[in-house]
């Protein structure tokens, strides 16, 4: 990260938070972020309704949504619904459909991260080949892979500048819990993002393997 803050490799160009009020129309451009995001995590903030958090990223594409508060499989929306585009200064949400991203007069918050502008690469560092979109300077990466059912399989994450300290893993095809790794819990600890359960320990999630500058493991 540029210590003089003279280019795009500065903290405010890697992560930001924006708030907006839905218009209930066909589309709404949300600006003021200061960069083009690759992962947007959106949540309504002014209603008592228990609407889910919506996670959309530029690797999976605008039509694919995951819900951090639920174990649901990945949802797919129509071309003119829900999330629209990742833009140079924010993003566009479309017609309010089933994820409530653009409900009229309702305020929302969006946490946004920059990866690599939607450009991915194949990573064969681990036992399982992954598809990686990494921002190595900021230490942020979006990784997709297909499991093989074996124990303690290593996966390349693309963060060559450092080992990841926080990892979220979600089965996109089935209703399975989110698995969370955090370095403070150690390599046998795990949390469930969509649950209020406390942290538990065991080798099933991370293979008792501490992530390195190239790999992490899944059980």
Backbone as numpy.savetxt, mean C-alpha at the origin, in Angstrom:
# Nx Ny Nz CAx CAy CAz Cx Cy Cz
18.19 10.81 0.29 17.34 11.99 0.29 18.23 13.23 0.29
17.92 14.20 -0.55 18.72 15.40 -0.73 18.67 16.29 0.52
19.78 16.45 1.25 19.75 17.26 2.47 19.52 18.74 2.19
19.89 19.18 1.00 19.68 20.60 0.66 18.27 20.88 0.15
17.52 19.82 -0.10 16.14 19.93 -0.58 16.03 20.80 -1.83
16.85 20.45 -2.82 16.88 21.21 -4.07 16.30 20.46 -5.26
15.85 19.22 -5.04 15.26 18.46 -6.14 14.07 17.66 -5.62
13.67 16.62 -6.35 12.50 15.83 -5.96 12.80 14.80 -4.89
14.08 14.58 -4.59 14.43 13.58 -3.57 14.49 14.21 -2.19
13.35 14.76 -1.78 13.21 15.39 -0.46 12.00 14.75 0.23
11.94 14.82 1.56 10.86 14.11 2.28 9.45 14.45 1.82
9.17 15.71 1.53 7.81 16.09 1.15 7.41 15.59 -0.23
8.38 15.06 -0.99 8.08 14.48 -2.31 7.95 12.95 -2.25
8.03 12.38 -1.05 7.96 10.93 -0.88 6.65 10.48 -0.24
6.15 11.27 0.67 4.93 10.94 1.40 4.18 12.22 1.75
2.86 12.18 1.68 2.06 13.34 2.05 0.64 12.94 2.39
-0.06 13.86 3.02 -1.45 13.66 3.42 -2.29 14.79 2.86
-3.41 14.47 2.24 -4.35 15.47 1.75 -5.75 15.14 2.26
-6.55 16.17 2.44 -7.96 15.99 2.78 -8.79 16.61 1.66
-9.99 16.07 1.47 -10.86 16.61 0.42 -12.31 16.30 0.76
-13.21 17.03 0.14 -14.65 16.83 0.32 -15.24 16.31 -0.98
-15.92 15.18 -0.92 -16.50 14.58 -2.11 -17.59 15.46 -2.72
-17.76 15.35 -4.04 -18.80 16.12 -4.71 -19.94 15.26 -5.24
-19.80 13.94 -5.12 -20.86 13.05 -5.57 -21.03 12.99 -7.07
-20.14 13.65 -7.81 -20.26 13.70 -9.26 -19.48 12.61 -9.96
-19.31 12.79 -11.27 -18.62 11.78 -12.07 -17.14 11.71 -11.76
-16.54 12.83 -11.34 -15.12 12.81 -11.00 -14.78 14.01 -10.12
-13.68 13.88 -9.40 -13.17 14.94 -8.54 -11.66 14.87 -8.53
-11.01 15.98 -8.90 -9.55 16.05 -8.88 -9.08 16.54 -7.52
-8.25 15.77 -6.86 -7.71 16.11 -5.55 -6.25 16.54 -5.75
-5.95 17.79 -5.43 -4.61 18.34 -5.68 -3.98 18.84 -4.39
-2.74 19.33 -4.52 -2.04 19.89 -3.37 -1.08 18.93 -2.70
-0.94 17.73 -3.26 -0.05 16.75 -2.65 1.42 17.10 -2.90
1.71 17.64 -4.08 3.08 18.05 -4.39 3.89 17.02 -5.16
3.31 15.84 -5.43 3.99 14.81 -6.22 2.96 13.83 -6.75
3.39 12.97 -7.68 2.51 11.93 -8.20 2.62 10.69 -7.32
1.55 10.29 -6.65 1.62 9.13 -5.73 1.54 7.80 -6.47
1.99 6.76 -5.80 1.87 5.39 -6.32 1.04 4.50 -5.41
0.83 4.93 -4.18 -0.08 4.24 -3.26 -0.91 5.29 -2.54
-2.22 5.14 -2.62 -3.13 6.04 -1.90 -3.99 5.20 -0.94
-4.02 5.61 0.30 -4.79 4.96 1.37 -5.84 5.97 1.79
-7.12 5.73 1.43 -8.18 6.70 1.60 -9.19 6.25 2.65
-9.73 7.23 3.39 -10.74 6.93 4.41 -11.64 8.13 4.62
-12.96 7.88 4.70 -13.88 8.94 5.08 -13.57 9.40 6.51
-13.69 10.72 6.74 -13.33 11.25 8.06 -14.45 12.03 8.74
-15.58 12.22 8.06 -16.63 13.06 8.66 -17.97 12.36 8.79
-17.96 11.04 8.81 -19.21 10.32 8.94 -19.07 9.22 9.98
-20.15 8.92 10.64 -20.15 7.84 11.62 -20.26 6.47 11.00
-20.47 6.42 9.68 -20.57 5.13 9.00 -19.23 4.41 9.03
-19.25 3.11 9.19 -18.02 2.33 9.29 -17.52 1.91 7.91
-17.34 2.90 7.02 -16.84 2.58 5.69 -15.37 2.19 5.77
-14.97 1.29 4.90 -13.62 0.73 4.95 -12.57 1.70 4.46
-11.32 1.47 4.90 -10.16 2.11 4.30 -9.93 1.48 2.93
-9.60 2.30 1.94 -9.38 1.81 0.58 -7.92 2.03 0.19
-7.24 0.97 -0.25 -5.86 1.06 -0.68 -5.76 0.74 -2.16
-5.23 1.72 -2.93 -5.06 1.58 -4.37 -3.62 1.92 -4.71
-2.99 1.14 -5.57 -1.61 1.46 -5.95 -1.42 1.31 -7.45
-0.35 1.93 -7.95 -0.09 1.97 -9.39 0.51 0.69 -9.93
0.88 -0.25 -9.08 1.33 -1.57 -9.55 0.13 -2.42 -9.93
-0.84 -2.53 -9.05 -2.03 -3.34 -9.33 -2.98 -2.62 -10.29
-2.98 -1.29 -10.27 -3.84 -0.53 -11.16 -5.02 0.09 -10.44
-5.60 1.12 -11.04 -6.63 1.94 -10.42 -7.90 1.18 -10.06
-8.18 0.09 -10.73 -9.45 -0.63 -10.50 -9.37 -1.62 -9.36
-8.19 -1.85 -8.79 -8.01 -2.87 -7.76 -7.91 -2.22 -6.38
-8.80 -2.62 -5.47 -8.85 -2.03 -4.13 -8.72 -3.12 -3.07
-7.91 -2.82 -2.05 -7.82 -3.64 -0.86 -8.33 -2.84 0.32
-8.86 -3.52 1.32 -9.45 -2.86 2.48 -8.64 -3.23 3.73
-7.96 -2.26 4.31 -7.07 -2.57 5.43 -7.82 -3.01 6.67
-9.09 -2.67 6.78 -9.86 -3.02 7.96 -10.62 -4.33 7.81
-10.45 -4.99 6.65 -11.19 -6.22 6.38 -10.26 -7.28 5.80
-10.67 -8.54 5.94 -9.89 -9.66 5.40 -10.28 -9.98 3.97
-11.18 -9.21 3.39 -11.72 -9.48 2.06 -10.63 -9.62 1.00
-10.92 -10.40 -0.03 -10.06 -10.46 -1.20 -10.11 -9.12 -1.93
-9.20 -8.93 -2.85 -9.13 -7.71 -3.65 -10.41 -7.51 -4.45
-10.90 -6.27 -4.47 -12.10 -5.94 -5.22 -11.73 -5.24 -6.52
-12.54 -5.41 -7.54 -12.32 -4.78 -8.84 -13.52 -3.91 -9.18
-13.25 -2.65 -9.56 -14.33 -1.73 -9.90 -14.40 -1.51 -11.41
-15.50 -0.96 -11.87 -15.68 -0.65 -13.29 -14.77 0.51 -13.69
-14.62 0.70 -14.99 -13.68 1.70 -15.51 -14.05 3.13 -15.14
-15.33 3.38 -14.84 -15.76 4.75 -14.55 -16.21 4.90 -13.10
-15.73 4.01 -12.22 -16.16 4.03 -10.83 -14.96 4.10 -9.89
-15.22 4.58 -8.68 -14.27 4.57 -7.58 -13.04 5.44 -7.83
-11.87 4.82 -8.03 -10.63 5.58 -8.18 -10.31 5.79 -9.65
-9.80 6.98 -9.99 -9.56 7.30 -11.39 -8.11 7.21 -11.81
-7.30 8.22 -11.45 -5.93 8.29 -11.91 -5.00 8.80 -10.82
-3.72 8.45 -10.96 -2.66 9.04 -10.15 -2.13 10.23 -10.94
-2.22 11.43 -10.38 -1.90 12.65 -11.10 -0.62 13.31 -10.57
-0.12 14.30 -11.31 1.16 14.92 -10.98 1.15 15.63 -9.64
-0.03 16.07 -9.17 -0.11 16.79 -7.89 -1.15 16.17 -6.95
-1.50 14.90 -7.21 -2.51 14.24 -6.38 -3.14 13.08 -7.11
-4.47 13.05 -7.15 -5.18 11.93 -7.77 -6.60 12.35 -8.10
-7.29 11.50 -8.84 -8.69 11.75 -9.19 -9.55 10.59 -8.71
-10.67 10.91 -8.05 -11.65 9.90 -7.69 -12.86 10.07 -8.58
-13.56 8.97 -8.84 -14.66 8.97 -9.79 -16.00 8.86 -9.09
-17.00 8.52 -9.85 -18.37 8.38 -9.36 -18.42 7.51 -8.10
-19.09 8.01 -7.05 -19.23 7.25 -5.81 -19.97 5.94 -6.11
-19.32 4.84 -5.84 -19.84 3.54 -6.26 -20.06 2.64 -5.05
-19.06 1.86 -4.67 -19.24 0.97 -3.52 -18.15 1.14 -2.48
-17.22 2.08 -2.69 -16.15 2.30 -1.72 -16.21 3.68 -1.08
-17.18 4.50 -1.49 -17.43 5.80 -0.86 -16.22 6.72 -0.85
-15.53 6.81 -2.00 -14.40 7.71 -2.13 -14.82 9.11 -2.53
-16.03 9.26 -3.06 -16.47 10.56 -3.57 -17.92 10.84 -3.19
-18.29 10.52 -1.97 -19.65 10.75 -1.51 -19.88 12.24 -1.29
-20.98 12.75 -1.77 -21.26 14.19 -1.73 -21.20 14.76 -0.31
-20.44 15.84 -0.14 -20.34 16.63 1.09 -19.64 15.91 2.24
-19.06 14.74 1.97 -18.35 13.99 3.00 -16.85 14.24 2.87
-16.20 14.56 3.99 -14.75 14.79 3.95 -14.00 13.47 4.05
-12.83 13.46 3.44 -11.99 12.27 3.35 -10.54 12.65 3.63
-9.75 11.66 4.03 -8.32 11.84 4.20 -7.61 10.80 3.35
-6.49 11.19 2.75 -5.70 10.27 1.93 -4.24 10.36 2.32
-3.66 9.21 2.69 -2.22 9.11 2.95 -1.60 8.57 1.67
-0.57 9.24 1.16 -0.06 8.92 -0.18 1.46 8.74 -0.18
1.92 7.71 -0.87 3.35 7.40 -0.98 3.78 7.40 -2.43
5.01 7.78 -2.65 5.62 7.74 -3.98 6.53 6.52 -4.08
6.39 5.74 -5.14 7.27 4.60 -5.37 8.17 4.90 -6.57
7.78 4.40 -7.77 8.63 4.59 -8.95 7.80 4.96 -10.17
6.77 5.77 -9.96 5.97 6.25 -11.08 5.21 5.18 -11.83
4.92 4.07 -11.15 4.19 2.99 -11.79 5.06 2.03 -12.57
6.37 2.29 -12.62 7.29 1.42 -13.37 7.77 0.30 -12.46
7.53 -0.94 -12.86 7.90 -2.11 -12.07 9.05 -2.87 -12.72
9.66 -3.76 -11.95 10.71 -4.62 -12.48 10.59 -6.00 -11.84
11.09 -7.01 -12.53 11.10 -8.38 -12.01 12.29 -8.54 -11.09
12.07 -9.19 -9.94 13.12 -9.39 -8.96 13.24 -10.88 -8.66
14.42 -11.44 -8.94 14.64 -12.87 -8.74 15.64 -13.14 -7.62
15.77 -12.21 -6.68 16.71 -12.39 -5.57 16.30 -13.54 -4.64
15.02 -13.81 -4.53 14.54 -14.80 -3.56 14.11 -16.11 -4.18
13.56 -16.99 -3.34 13.02 -18.27 -3.79 11.85 -18.06 -4.74
11.08 -16.99 -4.49 9.94 -16.65 -5.32 10.25 -15.37 -6.08
10.05 -15.38 -7.38 10.25 -14.18 -8.19 9.13 -13.19 -7.90
9.50 -11.95 -7.66 8.51 -10.92 -7.34 8.52 -9.83 -8.39
7.47 -9.03 -8.38 7.41 -7.81 -9.18 7.51 -6.64 -8.22
8.48 -5.76 -8.44 8.83 -4.73 -7.47 8.72 -3.35 -8.09
8.16 -2.44 -7.32 8.19 -1.01 -7.66 8.78 -0.29 -6.44
10.06 0.04 -6.51 10.78 0.50 -5.33 11.22 1.96 -5.44
11.13 2.65 -4.32 11.71 3.98 -4.13 12.84 3.76 -3.12
14.03 3.47 -3.61 15.11 3.07 -2.71 15.58 4.21 -1.82
15.52 5.44 -2.29 15.98 6.56 -1.48 15.07 6.81 -0.29
13.77 6.58 -0.48 12.82 6.79 0.61 12.58 5.54 1.43
13.04 4.39 0.93 12.85 3.14 1.66 11.42 2.62 1.60
10.79 2.77 0.43 9.41 2.33 0.26 9.29 1.48 -0.98
8.58 0.35 -0.88 8.47 -0.56 -2.01 7.11 -1.23 -2.04
6.58 -1.43 -3.25 5.36 -2.19 -3.48 5.78 -3.49 -4.15
5.45 -4.63 -3.53 5.91 -5.93 -4.01 4.70 -6.83 -4.25
4.64 -7.47 -5.41 3.61 -8.48 -5.66 4.31 -9.80 -6.00
3.69 -10.91 -5.62 4.27 -12.22 -5.88 3.17 -13.27 -5.81
3.45 -14.43 -6.36 2.53 -15.57 -6.29 3.15 -16.64 -5.40
2.47 -17.01 -4.34 2.98 -17.99 -3.40 3.11 -19.37 -4.02
4.00 -20.20 -3.43 4.18 -21.57 -3.91 3.81 -22.63 -2.87
3.35 -22.19 -1.69 2.90 -23.13 -0.68 3.98 -23.73 0.18
5.23 -23.34 -0.05 6.33 -23.91 0.73 6.64 -23.06 1.96
7.40 -23.63 2.87 7.72 -22.97 4.14 8.90 -22.02 3.99
8.82 -20.87 4.66 9.93 -19.91 4.76 10.57 -19.58 3.42
9.75 -19.07 2.52 10.23 -18.71 1.19 10.69 -17.25 1.16
11.85 -17.01 0.56 12.40 -15.66 0.49 11.87 -14.93 -0.75
11.71 -13.61 -0.60 11.16 -12.76 -1.65 11.98 -11.47 -1.72
12.37 -11.06 -2.92 13.10 -9.82 -3.09 12.18 -8.62 -2.99
12.61 -7.58 -2.25 11.77 -6.39 -2.06 12.29 -5.16 -2.80
13.51 -5.18 -3.30 14.03 -4.08 -4.10 14.62 -2.92 -3.34
14.61 -2.96 -2.00 15.14 -1.85 -1.20 16.62 -2.08 -0.91
17.44 -1.93 -1.92 18.87 -2.24 -1.81 19.60 -1.34 -0.81
19.01 -0.21 -0.47 19.68 0.74 0.42 19.46 0.43 1.90
18.57 -0.52 2.20 18.32 -0.84 3.61 17.27 -1.92 3.76
17.26 -2.57 4.91 16.27 -3.62 5.19 14.95 -2.98 5.63
13.82 -3.50 5.18 12.52 -2.95 5.59 12.26 -3.18 7.09
11.67 -2.19 7.73 11.34 -2.29 9.15 9.85 -2.54 9.38
9.04 -2.35 8.35 7.59 -2.55 8.44 7.12 -3.17 7.14
6.38 -4.28 7.25 5.89 -5.00 6.07 4.42 -5.36 6.27
3.60 -5.06 5.28 2.21 -5.52 5.25 2.08 -6.55 4.13
1.47 -7.70 4.41 1.24 -8.71 3.38 -0.25 -9.08 3.36
-0.83 -9.10 2.15 -2.26 -9.46 2.01 -2.46 -10.44 0.87
-3.17 -11.52 1.12 -3.62 -12.44 0.09 -4.69 -11.73 -0.73
-4.42 -11.50 -1.99 -5.35 -10.75 -2.85 -6.50 -11.61 -3.38
-6.34 -12.93 -3.35 -7.32 -13.83 -3.96 -8.31 -14.42 -2.99
-8.08 -14.25 -1.69 -8.94 -14.92 -0.71 -9.14 -14.04 0.52
-10.14 -14.40 1.32 -10.45 -13.66 2.54 -9.55 -14.05 3.69
-8.29 -13.70 3.62 -7.33 -13.97 4.68 -6.92 -12.68 5.38
-6.54 -12.79 6.66 -6.10 -11.62 7.42 -4.84 -11.00 6.82
-4.69 -9.69 7.06 -3.45 -9.00 6.76 -2.39 -9.42 7.77
-1.20 -9.70 7.31 -0.07 -10.01 8.20 0.86 -8.80 8.26
1.29 -8.45 9.47 2.14 -7.27 9.68 3.42 -7.67 10.39
4.55 -7.30 9.78 5.86 -7.42 10.43 6.32 -6.05 10.86
6.87 -5.95 12.07 7.55 -4.73 12.52 8.80 -5.15 13.26
9.89 -4.46 12.97 11.19 -4.87 13.50 11.22 -4.89 15.03
10.40 -4.06 15.68 10.41 -4.03 17.14 9.82 -5.30 17.75
9.04 -6.06 16.96 8.45 -7.31 17.45 9.39 -8.50 17.25
10.46 -8.31 16.47 11.35 -9.42 16.18 10.86 -10.25 15.02
11.70 -11.20 14.58 11.36 -11.94 13.37 10.37 -13.09 13.59
9.89 -13.26 14.81 8.85 -14.26 15.05 7.52 -13.62 15.45
7.51 -12.29 15.56 6.29 -11.60 15.95 5.46 -11.17 14.77
4.16 -11.15 14.94 3.30 -10.64 13.87 2.01 -10.06 14.45
1.47 -9.12 13.72 0.17 -8.51 14.02 -0.78 -8.78 12.87
-2.07 -8.66 13.11 -3.10 -8.76 12.08 -3.72 -7.38 11.92
-3.50 -6.75 10.77 -3.90 -5.37 10.57 -5.41 -5.16 10.73
-6.20 -6.13 10.31 -7.65 -6.00 10.34 -8.27 -6.56 11.62
-7.46 -6.71 12.66 -7.93 -7.31 13.91 -7.45 -6.49 15.10
-8.17 -6.59 16.21 -7.74 -5.94 17.45 -6.91 -6.88 18.31
-6.60 -8.07 17.80 -5.83 -9.05 18.56 -4.42 -8.53 18.85
-3.85 -8.88 19.99 -2.48 -8.45 20.30 -1.48 -9.21 19.43
-0.23 -8.76 19.46 0.82 -9.43 18.72 1.03 -10.84 19.25
1.33 -11.77 18.36 1.64 -13.14 18.73 2.97 -13.53 18.10
3.51 -14.65 18.52 4.80 -15.08 18.01 4.71 -16.48 17.42
5.65 -16.76 16.52 5.71 -18.05 15.86 6.46 -17.91 14.55
6.87 -19.02 13.99 7.66 -18.98 12.76 6.81 -19.02 11.50
5.49 -19.18 11.65 4.63 -19.42 10.50 4.58 -18.24 9.53
4.70 -17.01 10.04 4.52 -15.85 9.16 5.80 -15.45 8.44
6.91 -15.32 9.17 8.15 -14.76 8.59 9.30 -15.75 8.60
9.04 -17.00 8.95 10.09 -18.01 8.95 11.22 -17.72 9.91
10.94 -16.93 10.98 11.97 -16.52 11.95 13.19 -15.92 11.24
12.90 -15.13 10.21 13.96 -14.53 9.38 13.86 -13.02 9.47
14.96 -12.38 9.82 15.02 -10.92 9.87 15.29 -10.38 8.47
14.43 -9.50 7.93 14.64 -8.98 6.58 16.03 -8.37 6.40
16.56 -8.54 5.19 17.87 -8.01 4.84 17.70 -6.88 3.82
18.80 -6.39 3.29 18.74 -5.32 2.28 18.17 -5.81 0.95
18.00 -7.12 0.82 17.46 -7.65 -0.43 16.22 -8.52 -0.25
16.04 -9.17 0.91 15.01 -10.21 1.06 14.17 -10.07 2.32
12.95 -10.60 2.25 12.18 -10.95 3.43 11.61 -12.34 3.19
11.11 -12.99 4.21 10.56 -14.34 4.05 9.11 -14.39 4.50
8.36 -15.32 3.88 6.98 -15.59 4.27 6.83 -17.07 4.57
5.90 -17.41 5.45 5.71 -18.81 5.85 4.78 -19.55 4.94
